[in-house]
Amino acid sequence: MRIITALALAGALAGCSGIGSGSGGSGSAGSGLFGGGRAQGGAPREAPRIDPRTAREKVEEGMAGNRKIWSLFVNDANPSVTVAVNRYLWNASLDVLSFLPVEEADPFSGVIVFGWGRPPGGGRTIRATVQITDPALDARALKVAVITRAGPADPDTVRAVEDAILTRARQLRIRDSKL
């Protein structure tokens, strides 16, 4: 997988090398992709150079250990590796925002994307995204984004959702410790 990623990155960078170089163009201040061909004073900007040996070394590092192309298709991942997402925060997020439909849930990255829905008791239609970044039951491990049809939700609303998720996660943890 690392080999394919490195080769794709090298190919993408090689394909972009001629953009904005000024060759064949008028050389005006707005030439190049996104107008970035020249600096504000009119002098050409130098693009950062990428050492091709660096990409090659990364590819060779991925091939170390007698790995062959067929090893890409073998599942040699360690089965004892666990997901680094706090299960209490995950379940609490699903409980608190249960009135919203789940559009996407990825426990490996810790992201839950909810669809549009109306909170119980009325109010504005909202959509939420929750990201759990750490296996610890901690407020810093929880990131919540709430939007309305008119734009971003009020920060107090976002904070109230975060507090509700954290409170529910603590309740779930206490319930499990009593078992």
SVG drawing of the C-alpha trace seen along z (x, -y; Angstrom):
<svg xmlns="http://www.w3.org/2000/svg" viewBox="-42 -45 60 58">
<polyline fill="none" stroke="black" stroke-width="0.4" points="0.0,0.0 2.9,-2.4 4.4,-1.6 1.2,-2.5 0.8,-5.7 4.4,-6.8 4.2,-6.1 0.8,-7.9 2.3,-10.9 5.4,-11.0 3.3,-10.7 1.0,-13.5 3.9,-15.8 5.7,-15.0 2.5,-15.8 2.2,-19.2 5.7,-20.3 4.9,-22.4 1.9,-24.3 2.6,-27.9 6.1,-27.8 5.4,-30.5 6.4,-28.5 4.3,-29.3 2.2,-31.8 2.2,-35.5 4.2,-35.7 1.8,-38.2 1.3,-38.5 -1.8,-36.2 -0.3,-33.4 -0.2,-29.8 -2.8,-27.8 -4.6,-30.0 -2.6,-33.1 0.5,-31.9 3.1,-32.2 4.7,-35.3 5.1,-37.0 3.4,-40.3 6.4,-42.3 6.4,-40.6 9.5,-38.5 9.0,-34.7 8.4,-32.8 10.6,-29.7 8.6,-26.6 10.0,-24.3 12.0,-21.5 11.3,-17.9 14.2,-15.6 13.2,-12.5 15.6,-10.4 13.5,-11.0 10.4,-9.5 12.6,-6.6 14.0,-6.0 10.5,-5.8 9.5,-3.3 12.5,-1.2 11.9,-1.3 8.4,0.1 10.0,3.0 12.4,4.0 12.0,7.4 11.6,9.4 8.2,7.9 6.8,8.6 3.9,7.2 1.7,10.1 2.2,9.2 -0.1,6.2 -3.0,8.7 -2.2,10.6 -3.9,9.5 -0.9,9.6 -2.3,7.0 -2.0,7.7 -5.5,8.9 -4.8,7.9 -4.6,4.2 -7.7,2.5 -9.5,-0.6 -8.2,-3.8 -11.7,-5.3 -13.3,-5.5 -16.3,-3.2 -18.2,-5.3 -17.9,-8.5 -18.9,-6.5 -22.0,-5.0 -22.9,-8.2 -22.7,-10.1 -25.1,-7.6 -27.4,-7.8 -27.5,-11.6 -28.0,-12.3 -30.3,-9.3 -32.9,-11.6 -30.6,-12.2 -30.0,-9.6 -26.5,-8.2 -25.1,-8.8 -21.6,-7.5 -19.8,-5.9 -16.1,-5.0 -14.9,-3.5 -11.3,-3.4 -11.1,-7.1 -13.6,-7.9 -15.9,-9.9 -19.7,-9.8 -21.6,-11.9 -25.3,-12.4 -27.9,-13.6 -30.5,-16.3 -33.1,-16.1 -35.2,-18.1 -34.3,-17.8 -37.1,-16.5 -39.3,-19.3 -39.0,-21.3 -36.4,-23.8 -34.3,-24.2 -33.3,-21.4 -29.6,-20.5 -26.9,-18.2 -23.9,-17.1 -20.5,-15.5 -18.7,-13.9 -15.1,-13.0 -13.5,-11.1 -9.7,-11.5 -8.5,-9.7 -9.2,-6.5 -9.5,-8.4 -12.8,-9.5 -11.9,-13.2 -13.5,-16.3 -10.4,-17.0 -11.0,-13.7 -14.4,-14.9 -15.0,-17.3 -18.5,-18.2 -19.6,-20.3 -23.3,-21.2 -24.8,-23.2 -28.2,-24.5 -29.7,-25.1 -28.7,-28.8 -25.1,-28.0 -23.0,-27.1 -25.0,-26.5 -24.6,-28.8 -21.5,-27.9 -23.8,-27.4 -25.7,-24.7 -22.5,-22.9 -21.3,-23.1 -24.6,-21.8 -24.3,-18.8 -20.7,-18.2 -21.8,-18.3 -24.7,-15.9 -22.4,-13.4 -19.8,-13.6 -22.4,-13.3 -24.0,-10.2 -20.5,-8.7 -19.8,-9.1 -23.1,-7.4 -22.3,-4.5 -18.9,-4.1 -20.3,-4.1 -23.0,-1.6 -20.3,0.7 -18.1,0.4 -21.1,1.6 -21.4,4.9"/>
</svg>
